[in-house]
Amino acid sequence: MSYYYYRKSHSPFHTTFLVVVETCCPVFSTLGFLIYPVVHLIMKKFYEKTINHSFRLPFGEEHYRDHMHQNRFQITSEFTASKSQEILYDSAQIEPFLDIIEGDDIELKINAIGKLAAVRTKESISLLKVALEDPNYEVRYFASNSLTLMEKSIISEIEAYNQNISRFISDAQNYTLRGLAYLNMYYLGIIDKTIGRVFLEQALSNFHYSLQINPDQKYLYVKIPEVYIYQKEYEKVLEIIPSILERKLPPEEEIKVLFYKAEAHFNLNQFHELKIDCRQIAGSPVKVPLMQESVALWGTFS
């Protein structure tokens, strides 16, 4: 029927052309399906040779995703910390913000709260808490919201470390970072004292467990007496410090340990031992301004 229609409505050339197309198209399609896998393999080999930065995944895609997740989180944490320090140094001093917070200019106060919220330090949080008592509702709202966001940010970090630990249960670094996050939450003073004590216990537990896996984390030995100082467990500080000093810590870490030792002696009213500690700290080549100020003050008692 169709052939008869072609003959009636078209020239012989048109009819021949259409018959050839109808006959050959299925053949070409079949050849295309057969040729494609071969061409694909050839092009794939050629493409791989031209890419110098290609890599293999010897442990599988799941291991690669876990590895990249951990690296991204660590880079993000380090960037956030360095960025906060950069903002802090750029502002030079936190104290000028106190004049703004205690002033009468609402717009300046809200602007100052935004800048303080970007610097996650104990001093900036103290000023945000001052803003919580402001008579203006907007100032109180922005200060409260900033503190809440800071708390949620640290909690999110802890949850991320929990996930990393569930994947890599024998990785000491994850326990160390989670302990530091707990300690940082307490140090910043965002949470109340009751929860703060729980966070200190969590920090201490993570540090101990991390050191069991990798005892070579010398900087971590300094964190343990620091936690005991916050817990006001001064006898424990003096009990563990001799074994810590036997580990031959770097000078910048050893001076911190000596400082915690002196602080424990001061709080226990052991002034004779405090005098010896102060001499050691004063004679150290490492000079930390805040430590030197405390040592000078303690010298008046000893």
C-alpha positions in Angstrom: 0.0 0.0 0.0 2.7 2.4 1.0 4.8 1.5 -2.0 1.9 2.1 -4.3 1.5 5.5 -2.6 5.1 6.4 -3.2 4.8 5.5 -6.9 1.8 7.7 -7.3 2.8 10.7 -5.4 6.6 10.9 -6.0 9.1 10.6 -8.7 11.0 7.3 -9.2 14.1 8.9 -7.5 12.2 9.8 -4.4 10.5 6.4 -4.2 13.9 4.6 -4.5 15.5 6.9 -1.8 12.7 6.2 0.7 12.8 2.5 0.1 16.6 2.5 0.7 16.3 4.5 4.0 13.5 2.2 5.3 15.6 -0.8 4.5 19.0 0.4 5.8 18.0 2.3 9.0 17.6 -0.9 11.1 20.9 -2.1 9.8 22.7 1.1 10.8 21.1 1.1 14.2 22.1 -2.5 14.9 25.7 -1.7 13.8 25.7 1.4 16.1 24.8 -0.7 19.1 27.5 -3.2 18.3 30.2 -0.6 17.7 29.5 1.6 20.7 31.0 -0.7 23.4 34.2 -1.0 21.4 34.5 2.7 20.8 33.7 3.4 24.4 36.5 1.2 25.7 39.0 2.8 23.3 38.0 6.3 24.3 38.1 5.4 28.0 41.7 4.1 27.7 42.7 7.2 25.7 41.1 9.5 28.3 42.7 7.8 31.3 46.2 8.2 29.7 45.6 11.9 29.2 44.6 12.5 32.9 47.7 12.7 35.1 45.9 13.3 38.3 43.7 10.2 38.2 43.8 8.0 41.3 42.8 4.6 42.4 40.8 3.6 45.5 42.5 0.4 46.8 40.1 0.2 49.8 36.9 0.9 48.0 34.5 3.8 47.5 33.1 3.6 51.1 36.6 4.0 52.6 37.2 7.0 50.4 34.0 8.7 51.4 34.8 8.2 55.1 38.3 9.6 54.6 37.1 12.6 52.7 34.4 13.3 55.3 37.0 13.3 58.1 39.4 15.5 56.1 36.7 18.0 55.2 35.6 18.3 58.8 39.1 18.7 60.1 39.9 21.4 57.5 36.6 23.2 58.3 37.3 23.1 62.1 40.9 24.5 61.6 39.7 27.2 59.2 36.9 28.3 61.7 39.4 28.4 64.5 42.0 30.4 62.5 39.4 32.7 61.1 38.2 33.5 64.7 41.7 34.3 65.8 42.2 36.5 62.7 39.1 38.5 63.6 40.2 38.7 67.2 43.6 40.1 66.2 42.1 42.5 63.7 39.9 44.0 66.4 43.1 44.3 68.5 41.2 44.4 71.8 37.8 43.1 73.0 37.5 45.8 75.7 36.4 48.7 73.5 33.2 46.7 72.7 32.3 47.0 76.4 31.8 50.7 76.0 29.5 50.1 73.1 27.5 47.4 74.9 27.1 49.7 77.9 26.2 52.7 75.8 22.9 54.0 74.4 23.3 53.5 70.7 21.1 50.6 69.8 22.4 50.2 66.2 26.0 50.2 67.4 25.2 47.6 70.0 23.6 45.2 67.5 26.6 45.7 65.2 29.0 45.0 68.0 27.0 41.8 68.9 27.5 40.6 65.4 31.2 41.1 65.6 31.5 39.5 69.0 29.6 36.5 67.8 32.1 35.9 65.1 34.9 35.6 67.7 34.2 32.5 69.8 36.3 33.4 72.8 35.6 33.6 76.6 35.9 37.4 76.5 33.4 37.9 73.6 30.9 35.6 75.3 31.2 37.5 78.6 30.3 40.7 76.7 27.4 38.9 75.0 26.1 37.9 78.5 26.3 41.6 79.5 24.1 42.4 76.5 21.5 39.9 77.8 20.8 42.4 80.6 20.3 45.3 78.2 16.9 47.2 78.6 16.3 47.1 74.8 14.5 44.0 73.6 16.3 43.9 70.2 19.8 43.9 71.9 18.8 41.1 74.3 17.3 39.1 71.4 20.4 39.4 69.2 22.7 38.6 72.1 20.6 35.5 73.1 20.5 34.3 69.5 24.3 34.7 69.1 24.9 32.6 72.3 22.5 29.9 71.2 24.1 29.7 67.8 27.6 29.3 69.4 26.3 26.5 71.6 24.7 24.7 68.7 27.9 25.1 66.7 30.0 23.3 69.3 27.4 20.6 69.9 27.4 20.0 66.1 31.2 19.6 66.2 30.8 17.0 69.0 28.2 15.1 67.1 30.5 15.1 64.0 33.3 13.6 66.1 30.9 11.0 67.5 30.2 9.9 63.9 33.9 9.8 63.1 34.6 7.7 66.2 31.8 5.2 65.3 33.6 4.8 61.9 37.2 4.8 63.1 37.0 3.5 66.7 40.8 3.1 67.0 41.7 6.6 65.8 43.1 8.6 68.7 42.8 11.9 67.0 39.0 11.8 67.0 38.9 11.2 70.8 41.4 14.1 71.3 39.3 16.5 69.2 36.1 15.5 70.9 37.7 16.0 74.3 38.9 19.5 73.2 35.4 20.3 72.0 34.0 19.4 75.5 36.7 21.4 77.2 36.1 24.4 74.9 32.4 24.3 75.7 33.1 24.5 79.4 35.9 27.1 79.0 33.7 29.5 77.0 31.1 29.5 79.7 28.1 29.1 77.5 26.6 26.3 79.5 25.6 26.3 83.2 27.9 24.9 85.9 26.1 21.7 86.4 26.3 20.7 82.7 29.8 22.2 82.7 31.0 19.6 85.2 29.7 16.8 83.0 31.5 18.3 80.0 34.8 18.4 82.0 34.4 14.7 82.9 33.8 13.9 79.2 36.9 15.8 78.2 39.0 14.0 80.8 37.7 10.6 79.7 38.4 11.3 76.0 41.9 12.5 76.8 42.7 9.4 78.8 41.3 7.1 76.1 43.2 8.9 73.4 46.5 8.6 75.2 45.9 4.9 75.7 45.7 4.5 71.9 48.6 7.0 71.2 50.8 7.9 74.2 53.0 10.1 72.1 50.6 13.1 72.1 52.7 15.2 74.5 50.6 18.3 74.2 47.7 16.3 75.5 49.3 15.5 78.8 49.1 19.2 79.6 45.3 19.2 79.1 44.7 16.6 81.9 46.0 18.9 84.8 44.2 21.8 83.2 40.9 19.9 83.5 41.7 19.0 87.1 42.4 22.7 87.8 38.9 23.6 86.4 37.5 20.8 88.6 39.4 22.2 91.6 41.0 18.8 92.1 44.3 20.4 93.2 45.7 17.3 95.0 45.2 15.3 91.7 47.2 18.0 89.9 50.1 17.6 92.2 49.8 13.8 92.1 50.1 13.4 88.3 52.5 16.3 87.4 55.7 14.4 88.4 55.0 11.6 85.9 54.0 14.2 83.2 57.3 16.0 83.6 59.2 12.8 83.2 58.0 12.6 79.6 60.4 15.4 78.6 57.8 17.8 77.2 58.7 20.6 74.8 59.6 23.9 76.7 56.3 25.6 75.8 54.3 22.6 77.2 56.5 22.1 80.2 56.0 25.8 81.3 52.2 25.2 81.3 52.5 22.1 83.5 54.7 24.1 86.0 52.1 26.9 86.0 49.3 24.4 86.8 51.5 23.0 89.6 52.1 26.5 91.0 48.3 27.2 90.8 47.6 24.0 92.7 50.1 25.0 95.4 48.6 28.4 95.6 45.0 27.2 96.1 46.2 24.7 98.7 48.1 27.5 100.6 51.4 25.6 100.2 53.4 28.8 99.8 56.8 27.3 100.3 56.4 25.0 97.3 54.8 27.9 95.5 57.9 29.9 95.9 60.0 27.2 94.2 57.5 26.9 91.4 57.6 30.7 90.8 61.4 30.5 90.5 61.2 27.7 88.0 58.7 29.6 85.8 60.6 32.9 86.1 63.8 31.1 85.0 62.3 29.5 82.0 63.2 30.8 78.5 59.6 30.6 77.6 57.8 33.8 78.6 54.0 33.9 78.7 52.6 37.3 79.7 49.6 36.1 81.6 51.6 33.5 83.4 54.2 36.1 84.3 51.5 38.4 85.8 50.2 35.5 88.0 53.7 34.5 89.1 54.4 38.1 90.1 51.2 38.1 92.1 51.9 34.8 93.8 55.3 36.1 94.7 53.7 38.5 97.1 52.2 35.5 99.0 55.4 33.4 99.1 
